[in-house]
Amino acid sequence: MRISDAIIIGAGQAGLAMSHCLAARGVEHLVLERGRVAERWRSERWDSLRLLTPNWMSRLPGWSYRGPDPHGFMTMPEVVAYLDGYAAGAPVIPGAAVRALHGDLGGFRLETTAGSFAARAVVVATGQCDVPHIPAMARDLPEAIRQVTPSTYRHPSLLPEGGALVAGASASGIQIAEEIHRSGRPVTLAVGRHTRLPRRWRGSDILDWMARAGVLTDPTDRLRDPALAQAQPSLQLVGRPDHASLDLGTLRAAGVRIVGRVDGIDGGRVALGDDLPQTIAAAQHRLDRLLARLRPVADAEGAPEEATPAPLASFAPGPPAIDLAAEGIHTVVWATGFRRDYAWLRLPVLDAAGEIRHLGGVTPYPGLYVLGLRFLRRRNSNFLDGVGADAEALAQEVLAHLEIRGRAAA
């Protein structure tokens, strides 16, 4: 059994940031990674995907983007190279998938595919985008229908011939829907909750304005309703070399059929909700509210005037259901978000929904911490540009815990 003062589970952006911060504090630690450094960026992203955040926002403790295009968007190979460079020298153990994490006298015991480990502190850094959420009703689809998620989709050429139904209209859903449509296949996009955003507004990237206005660093504990904030739908945003926006209006103009959310499945018949107008109105309301907060900052900086993006023109009423066979739809893409799978976590820290209970990343179990989740401490806690601040704060918590344990042992 290998023993270390601290163990970090996951060698993605969160785990590597924590490793850097612990090393800076002289804390002996190991980083356990089920695959390779940045494994999800390597093997669970589609070929054409780019970061949704501008390159200048790729900042981690002691590391930042140094390339020639600070306002561009890194491709997946570029993200992997960026994180590989950051991981140089970090004590990463690849191929060490954690099967069980137990409490033990004075600390923790971890059973992994690379053997057993023990530590006095553990940081769970497996991230926000852990396991794709596939609704239970997906089991009722015919076996002939290919079902994929943003983690398993790679390119339209690998899909069956025929049309596709994409469920979900946040960043992943709209990008995949557009790419499949451009390949010449008919696409139907079933729209769920989302946050509409333009890529650029008043001369700058929308995330640049959000950073300048302090939106991205809103402390979670100061939000009026943190639970409601954490339940906000994801941003409908795309990273492209031309900085173009992508929304339901541009998809409709291109020929993608826009319908209500997937409400149920009975064999090859997919029932659709009649909530499309309300969903689109809610997305517009979120956009209007955000721009109202950004506008004073843009005005103070003398940014060129630009009107708020107008509400999308009304969509024709969608069908109440789709017969997949009759319409030649052979693929369903579930772009319906992610869940966290903590089946290996054998400690009393999970809530009724199976999520880790914590306060700013500090769990109720002494010595156990979590990092890289959305709204952990700030709105951008799961961003490349936000996880570092949380890592710095939690590294101090880890150090304090180890010092207390060390005094107790003495």
N, C-alpha and C positions, 0 to 999 in steps of 0.2 A: 504493500500500500504506500502510495506517495503522499507525503504530508506537506502542506504549505500553510502559511498564515491566512491567505485569502485565495479563493477560487472564483473566477469569472466564467459564467456559462454563456458562450457565444462570442465569436470573433468577427462580428460585423462592426458597424460604425460605433455602436454603443459600447460593446465589449472592448474594442481597441481604445476608445477614449478613456474608459475606466482604467485599463492597463497603464496607459500613459500617466494618468493622474496618480495611481498608486505607486508607480515607479518613481515619480517625482518626489514622493513622500517617504521613499525608502521601504515600502511595504513589500515583502516577499509574496509573490502570487503566481498563479498559473491561469492560463486561459484555455478552457476546454471547448473545442469546436467539433461539431458532428461531421463536418466535411473539411473544406478548405477555408482559408480566410475569405470573407465576403461570399460565402457559398450561395446565398440566395441571389445576390447580384449576378453570379456566374450561371446558375442553373435554373432559376425560377423567374426569369424575365424574358419577354419576347425580343426578337432580333432587332427591331427598329426602335425600341424604347430609348428615350433619353430622360435624364433627370428633369423633374418639373421645376427645380429651383435653379436660378442662374449660377454659373460657375463661381462667381465671387462669393456666393453664400456657402461654398463648400469649405467650411472652417471647422477644424477640430483642435483640441488643445495641442499646441506645438506644431500644428500642420495646417496648411491651407493650399488652395489652388494656386499654381504658379505658371499656368499655361498662357498661351497667347490670346485667348478669347474669354475674358472674364465675364462677359455678358451673354455668352453662349450657354449651351446645355450639353453636359457630357453624355456620350454614348455609354452603354453598359460596359464594353471593354475598357473604356477610359475610367469609369468608376472603379472597376476591379483593380486597374493599375494604380489608381490613386490610393486605394485602401491597402493594396499590397505594399506600396511604399511606406505607408504609415505603420504597417505591422512589422517592418524590419527591426529585428532585435527584440520584439515582444515575445514573452514565453508562451507561445501558442502551441498547444498539443492538438494536431489535426486528427480526424478520425476517432474522436472521443465523444460519441453521443451519450448523453446522460440518460440512464434507464431508471434511476431512482436517487432521490435526495432525501436522506434521513437526518433527523436530529441525533446527535451523539453527545456523550459526556464532554462538556466544554466546547462543543462545536457541531460539526456536520460530517456525515459520511456520504460519499457519492459513489454509486455503482455505474460504471460506464463500459462502453465497448472496448476501451483501452485499459481496463482494469479499475481498481478501487483507489479512491482518493479521500483524504481527510483535510479539513480546514476549520479554522475558528470563525471565518466569515465567508459568506457566499453572496455574489452579486448575480442575479438572473438578468442577462442582457440578450434574451432571445428575440426581442423586438416586438413592434406593433403588428407587423405583417407576418404572422406566424403560419397559420393554416387557413387556406381559402374557405370562406363560408359558403357552403352549398346547401340551399334549403332542403328540408326533408322531402318535400314534394318531388324533388328531382328523381327520387327512386321510382316514381310512377311513369317516367318517360319510357318509350319503347327501347329495347336494346339496340335497335338499328340506329338510334340517334347518337351521334358522337357528342359527348359532354366534355367541355374543357373549362379551365379557369385562367385568369391572367398568369398564374404560376406554371401552367402546362401548355398554354398557347405559345407558338413560336412564329408561325408565318402562315398566310392563307393557303399556300401551296400544299401544306401538310394536312389540310382539312378535307373532308369528303366533298365531292362535287355537289353543287346545289346551293340553296340559300342557307342563311344563318339567322338565328334569333339571339340577340345579345341582351341579357338581362342586367340592367344597371347602367346609370348614365353619369357616373363621376369620371375621374380622369381616365381610369383604365377602360371603362366601357365605351366612352366616346372615341378613344383612339383605336381600339380594336375594331369597333364598328366601321369607322372610316377606312381602315386599312383593308378589311375584308371587302367592303364595297368597292374600293379602288381596284381590287383584283378582278372585278367583273361579276361578282356574285351578288344576288339580291340580299339585302340586309334589313331586318326589322329590329328596331331598338326599343325595348320595353323600359320605360323611364321610371326610376324610383327617386327618392330624395337626393338632392344634390345642391351644391352652392355654385351658382353661375359666376364666372369671373372673366374679364377680358385679360389677354396676355399683357397688353400695354395700355396705359391710360395717362393722359396729359404728359406725354413725352418720356415716360419711364416705365420699367417693368412694374406690374402691379405688386409683386412681392417686395420690390424696392420701396414703394410707397408704404406698404404695410410695415416694413422694418423701420422706416423713418418715423412713422406715426406711433411706434411702440406696440402695434397690434400683435406682432409675433412673439413679443416677450411679455405679454400680459401675464402676471402671476396667477396661477390657478387659485390660490387661496384668497385672492381679492375679487374674483369673479362673483357676480351676484348669485349665480346658480352654477357651481362647478359641474354638477352632474348633467345639467342641461347643455352646458358648453361641450362636455366630452361627447355628448350624443349628436353634436352637429354633424351634418353630412359632409363628406369629403369635397375638396375643391374640384371644380370642373375646369381643369387646367392642362395645358400641353406644352412641352418644351420642343421648340423647332428652331432650326437655323434662321428662318425668316421671321421669327417672333410673332407668327400669326395666331389668332385666337381660333378656338374650335368650340362650338356650342350646338344646341339643338337646331338653331336656325340655319347654320352653315351645313349641317348634316342633312337637313330637310331639303335645302336648295340643291345638294349634290345628288339627291335621289334616295336617301335612306328613309324608310318608313318609320315614323315615330308613333308609338302607342303607349297605353298605360302600363302600369307595373304588372308583372306576372302574379296572378292571384291564386292560381290553382292548376293542377294538372290531372287529367283523366286520360291515361293512355296517350294517344297522339293528339289530344285536344288540350290546348293551353288557354285557360281562362285569363282574361285581362281586366284590370281595374278601370273604372271610369273616372279616375282622379287626375288625369293628365293636366287639365286646366289649373287645378288647385296646386299641383306639384310645381308647375312652371311659374305660377304666381308667387309661391313661397320662395323659389330660387331667386326670382327678381327682387323680392322684398329683402332677402339677405344681401344681395348685391347693393341695393339702394342704401341700406343701413351702413354697410361697410364704406361705401364711397362718401357718405355723409361725414364719417369720421376722418377720412383721408383728405377731404376737400380743404379744410383749414390749413393743413400742412402744405398742400400743393399751392394754395393761394399765397401763403407766407413766403414760399420759395420762388414765386413769380413764374410758376409753370404755365405753359400755354393752355389756354382755355379749351375745354373739351366737355361736351355734354355727357351726362350719364347714358350708358347704352340703353336704348329704348327697349321696352318690353317686346318680346317676340310676338309677331303676328299670330293670331289665333290658329290653332291646329284643327284640322278637320276631325270630327269625332272618330275615334278609332273603333275597330271591331270589338265586340264583347269577348271573342275567342278566336283562336287560330287553329286550323286543322293543319298540322305539320306536313302530313303526307300530301294533302291536296295542294299545298303551296310549295312543295318541293324543298322544304326546310330539313336539312340533314344534320345540322350542327346547332347546339345550344351552348352559348358562352355565359357562364355564371360569373359576372363581374359584380358580385354582391358583397364585397368586403372581405374582411379577415376576422378570425377569432384566434384566441390564444389557447394552446393545448398544454396544460400543466399536469397531465396524468402521472408524470414521473415525480411530481412534487409531493412527497409524503409528509407534509407538515400542515398544521391547522391554520392556514393563512388564506384559504380561498373563500370567496363569497358565494352566494346562491347561484350566481351566473358563471361560476368557475374562474373568475378573475382574481388576481392577487390583491388582497386588501393592503393598503399602504397609505402613508401620509408623506407625500413628497418623495416617494421611493423607499421610505423606511417602513418595513413591515412590522406587524405586532410580535414577530418571533425574533428575539435578540440575535443580531449578527446576520440576518437575512435582508437583502436589499434587492430592489428591482430598478432597472434603468432602460430607457429607450421607448417608453410608452407615450402615447399621445396625451398631452396635458398633464404630464407627470408633475412638473413644477411650473411650466410655462406653456403657452399655446404652441410653441415650436419644439417641444421636448423630443419629438421623434424625428426632427429634421437633422440633416448633416450639420446645419448651422445652429442647432439648439441643444443637441445632446451633450455637447462639451461642458456647458455651464452646469448642467445637472450632474455630470460626472465629477466635476471639481467639488461640488457641494457634498455629494455622497462619498467621495474619497475621504473627506474629512470625517464623515460619520463612521466609516470603516476604521480609520486610524484611531479614532476615539474609542471605539468598541474594543479594538485589539489592545489598546493601552490599559483599558479597564480590566479586561480578561487577564492581561499579563500581570497586573498588580495583584489580582485575586489569586492567581496561581502562585505568586511569590509568597 
